[in-house]
Amino acid sequence: MNLKQPFLSAVPSGTVIAQGDKLYVRGAAEGKPNNLMLYIFGPNFFEDYSITVEDDGTYEKKIDISSSMSSNQYFVVVQHPMYNGVFDAQLVKEQNGDYQYFKIMNTTTGGSQQGSFVVWGNNKLQGSQAADALTKMIDDANIDDIYTKLTFTVAAPWIRIVNPGDQAAGSKFTITGTTNLAVDDQILVEVMSSSFTATDKTSTD
């Protein structure tokens, strides 16, 4: 009999996400974990999310990309607790979340702060440095957790419309363009006459 090693996968809904849009992270987690942890590291930014895994081992997490997130690259680490069901590399929050750090919480050794690092507060690590520090911590031989990582870029939203040229009144034409907004986002297009001008109130015509 072959024992199958649990695995973890994660795929983002896009690699470039507009500010104010949504990011979906989807994947599969074998081994029947109760939940996964997802961490996002960026410039002066850190968020953590708990993910529920479905009975078939699949999961999906919707993440709102705030308009206040700076245009930059962000790094995601998804963590699986593996056989012991414990996140051995664990996020600790103190002082109402104003100070947050990761440390090893290995159930065999009874816990250790060796190799801990700060993600929110004084001397915090950011972006790729924080993501690398976490993955190196999970790679510790005394930890059975596994992880997968991905990146995405946050960009200011934009819309570009192809100039349809002059069109005769009453004719039908198609407006085309491109945008970095997500699929199914709604865009309002207003069409006005090029000869439109405001009317003078004193005009009697």
Phi and psi in degrees as a GROMACS rama.xvg file:
@    title "Ramachandran Plot"
@    xaxis  label "Phi"
@    yaxis  label "Psi"
@TYPE xy
-99.9485  126.888  ASN-2
-87.3961  127.221  LEU-3
-87.3959  125.848  LYS-4
-71.9598  126.206  GLN-5
-57.293  145.21  PRO-6
-131.627  168.724  PHE-7
-139.618  133.17  LEU-8
-131.146  154.846  SER-9
-151.196  131.782  ALA-10
-132.154  128.304  VAL-11
-81.9022  154.684  PRO-12
-70.2137  -17.72  SER-13
-167.222  161.536  GLY-14
-97.0082  -18.5076  THR-15
-125.416  120.615  VAL-16
-118.89  131.328  ILE-17
-75.6462  145.208  ALA-18
-56.2739  135.41  GLN-19
87.3059  -4.70141  GLY-20
-94.0856  -168.105  ASP-21
-123.743  144.119  LYS-22
-111.924  132.381  LEU-23
-110.623  129.033  TYR-24
-110.787  120.867  VAL-25
-124.471  149.948  ARG-26
-178.45  -162.385  GLY-27
-135.654  146.387  ALA-28
-137.105  107.527  ALA-29
-83.9677  163.941  GLU-30
98.5531  0.770515  GLY-31
54.1035  53.4774  LYS-32
-71.149  147.893  PRO-33
-64.6797  -39.4694  ASN-34
-159.575  167.273  ASN-35
-117.736  165.401  LEU-36
-116.157  139.135  MET-37
-123.035  131.024  LEU-38
-123.943  136.451  TYR-39
-116.434  126.76  ILE-40
-118.149  132.182  PHE-41
-151.566  -172.035  GLY-42
-68.2571  112.993  PRO-43
53.9048  38.5312  ASN-44
-146.202  135.812  PHE-45
-152.995  131.595  PHE-46
-139.395  147.685  GLU-47
-127.801  145.472  ASP-48
-137.672  141.988  TYR-49
-95.1568  137.399  SER-50
-118.412  129.1  ILE-51
-85.5386  133.194  THR-52
-97.9912  132.988  VAL-53
-72.8627  167.91  GLU-54
-60.6691  -29.4639  ASP-55
-86.7615  5.6956  ASP-56
89.0036  -1.68715  GLY-57
-91.3099  161.721  THR-58
-150.602  159.383  TYR-59
-146.8  133.738  GLU-60
-127.11  124.257  LYS-61
-94.261  129.69  LYS-62
-124.752  122.919  ILE-63
-77.4897  124.526  ASP-64
-92.1215  105.852  ILE-65
-65.1821  147.946  SER-66
-68.3372  -12.7188  SER-67
-87.8427  -8.8768  SER-68
-70.4518  130.341  MET-69
-70.8883  152.488  SER-70
-69.464  109.216  SER-71
-172.348  -179.064  ASN-72
-91.9202  140.343  GLN-73
-123.665  151.408  TYR-74
-121.289  132.993  PHE-75
-117.419  134.497  VAL-76
-123.504  125.537  VAL-77
-106.759  127.522  VAL-78
-114.067  134.542  GLN-79
-111.439  130.383  HIS-80
-76.0806  -13.0542  PRO-81
61.8677  -150.012  MET-82
-63.1418  -37.3736  TYR-83
-83.3812  -4.32707  ASN-84
68.2542  14.351  GLY-85
-120.459  136.199  VAL-86
-78.7658  97.2962  PHE-87
-69.4808  -34.1189  ASP-88
-93.762  105.51  ALA-89
-120.455  143.67  GLN-90
-82.8113  130.7  LEU-91
-115.986  130.191  VAL-92
-113.273  131.492  LYS-93
-130.266  159.049  GLU-94
53.7453  54.4796  GLN-95
56.9352  31.6409  ASN-96
85.5298  -1.6577  GLY-97
-69.2715  -21.5374  ASP-98
-131.597  117.898  TYR-99
-132.513  139.409  GLN-100
-150.436  159.181  TYR-101
-100.009  143.709  PHE-102
-148.662  161.126  LYS-103
-76.9409  126.753  ILE-104
-120.13  55.3411  MET-105
-71.017  128.881  ASN-106
-70.7273  -21.286  THR-107
-79.4583  -40.642  THR-108
-88.4535  -9.80579  THR-109
86.6905  5.79136  GLY-110
100.613  142.188  GLY-111
-153.231  144.03  SER-112
-96.4758  5.08584  GLN-113
-61.9562  130.155  GLN-114
79.5286  9.8382  GLY-115
-68.5601  155.632  SER-116
-148.522  151.163  PHE-117
-91.555  137.436  VAL-118
-115.452  -13.15  VAL-119
-149.472  118.307  TRP-120
130.899  -167.077  GLY-121
-63.7051  141.971  ASN-122
59.9834  32.7147  ASN-123
-73.5107  150.976  LYS-124
-91.5022  146.873  LEU-125
-130.107  160.238  GLN-126
53.3973  -132.702  GLY-127
-64.232  -31.112  SER-128
-63.7688  -43.1897  GLN-129
-68.5086  -42.8606  ALA-130
-62.2763  -42.1405  ALA-131
-65.2105  -40.3236  ASP-132
-63.5544  -39.4345  ALA-133
-68.2782  -44.9817  LEU-134
-65.7447  -34.6326  THR-135
-66.8298  -36.1774  LYS-136
-65.3401  -42.9506  MET-137
-68.573  -27.8787  ILE-138
-71.2193  -8.30556  ASP-139
-53.9962  137.6  ASP-140
-62.22  -23.8412  ALA-141
-85.0335  -1.15909  ASN-142
-112.716  133.055  ILE-143
-97.2608  -2.43432  ASP-144
-60.1285  153.164  ASP-145
-124.383  167.471  ILE-146
-150.356  163.942  TYR-147
-138.028  154.218  THR-148
-135.065  157.633  LYS-149
-154.283  169.839  LEU-150
-131.854  157.156  THR-151
-149.32  161.862  PHE-152
-117.004  133.805  THR-153
-95.0284  132.103  VAL-154
-133.215  154.181  ALA-155
-64.7587  139.072  ALA-156
-66.5228  142.618  PRO-157
-145.238  153.403  TRP-158
-135.27  130.874  ILE-159
-122.649  125.684  ARG-160
-109.285  134.777  ILE-161
-76.189  127.865  VAL-162
-63.3028  117.122  ASN-163
-77.1989  -4.18697  PRO-164
76.7145  -175.685  GLY-165
-70.4144  136.71  ASP-166
-128.694  140.952  GLN-167
-74.4375  146.076  ALA-168
-59.0261  133.593  ALA-169
88.5951  -9.15532  GLY-170
-83.1059  162.203  SER-171
-105.699  138.722  LYS-172
-148.171  161.006  PHE-173
-104.601  134.696  THR-174
-100.75  125.018  ILE-175
-124.02  161.143  THR-176
-179.499  -174.541  GLY-177
-135.066  158.004  THR-178
-156.502  160.702  THR-179
-99.1185  9.54177  ASN-180
-70.8484  158.442  LEU-181
-72.5348  158.003  ALA-182
-57.0781  138.5  VAL-183
79.774  -3.32319  ASP-184
-65.2219  143.904  ASP-185
-95.4725  138.114  GLN-186
-123.18  130.234  ILE-187
-91.9556  123.529  LEU-188
-113.779  123.007  VAL-189
-108.928  131.55  GLU-190
-112.232  124.874  VAL-191
-127.043  152.348  MET-192
-67.9269  139.339  SER-193
-70.4107  -16.7078  SER-194
-92.3749  3.39536  SER-195
-66.8724  128.751  PHE-196
-140.002  156.463  THR-197
-70.5278  142.835  ALA-198
-91.2261  134.003  THR-199
-68.0658  132.742  ASP-200
-61.9616  -26.7081  LYS-201
-85.1497  -5.44346  THR-202
-69.2078  137.766  SER-203
-103.082  -2.9308  THR-204
